[in-house]
């Protein structure tokens, strides 16, 4: 049975007016020169830092856990820079939806496309393995301009409207979208020689996940990437976006992972986490620290977020 979806205008009801107004303002911001638009994003991030007590506490706790070598002042500086990156991510989400191809090409560079094209030319499906960096949505449009058509994985929100806003925006980049739990559809795409853009660094429950250290801290990580590669007969190619200091962007496609899957799903996931940590260290403020990365741990592990009130 075909999936039932409603166009965005069908969600134009009083309870969604604030979101529509926000989208309209975001659309106007995308008409500005790139530097001015990012400055507005940084302002949004500053405002979010000032008013977002709980979210600020989550970010601070994650950074304290992952970078214990930082002094309190250095930690707080990184928290502030992360909120600036979050604010700019709103602008970048708008650019991913509305910017012209010419504008995106003028502010981005991409390295390693040959790694992906070689795998496609060999007739293999490709898992384009990434993670939740604040520049992710913008990078999808850039990928569209440089690689063959691909499918993007998305996560359903509690709100159907929010889901459709995010999904339809991602469809400006991808040929199709696949809900993150629909493993069968991902496997079909990979077996057909397709490319699946996949970011498995956030695990929301314990099903299909294992405790694997992230920056030395126990964290739940899905092991689905290994399963997808095995069932889909796919090459697994890490890919990461990065905002540069001048406001431009570099997208890096790394070589395919050798001996992946190895037959040990936990070891495969540990390899991914190690690569992810290395990439995060190049631009730590741009990783999505606002997510409770260390939640849902099995009994016997600490609750790292039990005392957040003291960190607000």
N, C-alpha and C positions, 0 to 999 in steps of 0.2 A: 504494500500500500504506500503511495507517495506520501512524503512528509508534509504535514499541514503547517503552513506558515502564513503570517499576516504581514502585509507591507507596513512600513513604518507609519504612514499616515493614518492607519487604522488605530493607532495608539494615541491619537491626538485627543486626549481627555483631560479634564482639569487636574487630575492627580499627576499627570506627566508634564504639565506646563513648565515647571521649573527646569526640567531636563531639556525641554525644547528650547527654552530661552538660553540655557547654557550652550547648547549646540549652535544656536544662532550667533552668539558672541564668539564662540570658538571659530566659526566659519569666517567671521569678519577679521579675527586676529590673523588668520591664514593669508589674508590679502596684504598684510604689512610686510616690509622688508624682513628678511629672516632674522637678523639680529634683534630687531624691535619685537618680533613675535616671541623669541626666546626670552627676552627681558620681561615680557608680560608673564610668561610661564614661571620665571624665577620669582616674580612677585606673588603669583598664586601659591608657589611653594612656601614662601615666607609666611603668608597668611595661614596656610595649613599647619606649619610648624607652631605658630603662635596659639592656634585655637584647638589643635588636635591632640589633646592631652593623652588619651589612651594610645593613639597611633604613634605619637612621639615616644611614649614609654616602650612600645613594642620595638620600634626601630632602635632605640637606645639599648635595650636589653640584647637584641640580636647582635649588635655591633660590639658590645662589651664582651659577649661570649666568644665571638669569632676573632676578635682582635685584642686579646688581653694585653698585648704589648703597648697599646696606646694609653697615654695619660688621660685623665678625665677631660682636660681641655681639648686634646686631640680627638677624643671620642665625640665630644659634643660638636666639634667642628665638622666631623664626618656626618653626624646626624643632620646638621643644618644643610650640608651640601647634598645629602640624599633628598631632603625635602625640596631643594631647588631642582634636582633632577626629576622628582615626581611632578613638580609643576610644569617643567618643560615637556614632560611626557604627554601632558594634555595637549599642548600645542602640536607635538609630533604626531599624536593620534589624529588630530585634525588634518595635518599635512598628508598623512597616510591615506586619508579619505578623499581630500579635495585638491591637493597640490597638483600642478601640471607635471608631466613627465620631464619636461625641460628643466623645471626648477629643481626637481629631485636629483636629476643627473648632475646639476651644477654644484650641488652641496655634498655629494657622496662619491666615495671610491670603493671598489670591491676587489678583494684579492682572493685568488684561489679558485676561480670559476672552473678552471680546467679540471680540477679534482672531481667536480660533480659531472661535468660533461663527459669525462672519460668513462665514468661508471654508467651513465645513461647510454653512451655509445656501445658499451659492452652488453647492453640489453638488461641491465639490472635495475630493479627498483632501488630507490634511495630514501633512507631516513635522514632528513636534514635536521640534525640533532642540535637543539639550542637550549635556551633557558630564559627565565623571566628577567630580562634587563629592561630598563625604562624606555629604551629606544626600539623595542621589539616591533611595535605596530608600524612605525615609519620604515623600518628595514624590510618589511614585507613588500611594500611597493617597489623598493629598490631591487629586491630579488626578482620581482615580476619583469623588470626591465632588462634583466641580465641572464636569466636561466629559463629553461622550458617550463611550461605550466605545471603547477604543483597544487596539492591539497593542503589545507591548513587545519590543524586540530584546534578546537575551541572548547571552553568549559561553560556549561549552562549555568546561568545565574538564577537566583531565587525569583527574580522579576523577569517575566517574558519580554517586557519592553527593553530592559537593559541587555538581555541576551541578544535580541534582534539588532539593537544599536551596535553592539560589539561585533556580532557575527557579520552583519552587512558591511561594516567597515573593513573587516578582514577579507571579505569577498571582493573588495577593490583590488586586492593583491592576488588572491588565490583563485584557481579555477573552480574549486569546490571546498566545502568545509565539512569536517567530520567531528562529531561529538567525542570527547576524550574517552568515553567508556565503550565506544563502538569499535572494538578491536577487529571484528570481522571485516568491517568496511575498510579499515586501514590495511589489513592483510590483502584484501582484494586489489586495492590500488597498487600496493607494492608488487604483488605477483604479476600485475599487468604492466610492469615497467614504470610505474608512476613514482612521483616524488611526494613524500609526506613531510611537512614542516611540523616538527614535534618538539615540545618543551616540557620534559617530564620531571622538572626539579621540584615541583610542589606536590606533595602527597597529602590528601585530605583525610584519609582514614588508613586503617591497618591492612585492609584487604589487598593482597598482591604487593605488599611492601615489606621491607626489611629494615632493621635498625643498622644504619651505616653512618659512621662519623662524618660530619660536615664541619670543616675547620676544627676537628678534634672533639666536637660535641655530638652526642647521640642524636640522630635524626631519622625520621621515617622517609624512606625513598622507595618509589615504585621500581620494580624490576622488569616492567613491561617492555622496555626497549630491547632487552635481550630476546624476549619472546617474539616481538614483532620482527626483528631481524631474522630469527630462525624460521618462523612461519612464512614470512614474505620473501625469503631468499634474497634479502636486500643488503646493499652496502650501507654502512653507517658512517655518516660524514658530519663531524661537528662544525657548527657555524655560530659565530657570535658577532653582534653589532656593538659599536662603540661611538659615543659622541666625543669629538676631539675638542681641545681647548678653544679653538677658533669658531666653534659652532657647526663645523662640518662633521661628516660621519664616515667611518671606515667599517666596512663589513668584511669579515675574514672567514673564508671557507677553508678548513683544515683538510689534510689528507684523510682518506678513509681509514677507519680503525682496522688494524691488522688482527686476524684471528678473532673476529667478532661476528657472531657470538662464540664464546669459547666453550660453552657447555656448562659453565658455572655462572648463573645469573647474578649472584651476589658479587662475584669478582668483576663481571662486566660492568655492573652499576658502580662499583668502586672506581673503576677506570674513568667512567663518565664524571663522577664527583671530583676526582683529582684534576681532570681537565677544566671543569667548571671553576674550581677554586683558583687555579692558575689564571683563568680569564678574569675572574672577579678582582684579583689583586691588581690588574692593570687599570681598573676604573671602579674602585670599591663603592663609590657613591651612586653608581648607576645600577647596581643590583637591587632587586625588589625586596628590601629589608622590611617593608611594612607588613609583610605576611608573617604569621606565627610559624616560623620555620621549624621549631622544635616542639610542636604540640603532638598530641595523640600517641605518645610513647607508651609502651607496655608497662604494666605494674613493675615496680622496682626501680624505675628511672625517675629522676627529679621532674617536678613540674616547674619549668623555667619561667612561667608567666604567673605564678600564684601571688606574687607580691608586687604587681605592676603599679598599684596605687602609690607606692612610695617613690616611683620613678617618674611620675607625671610632672 
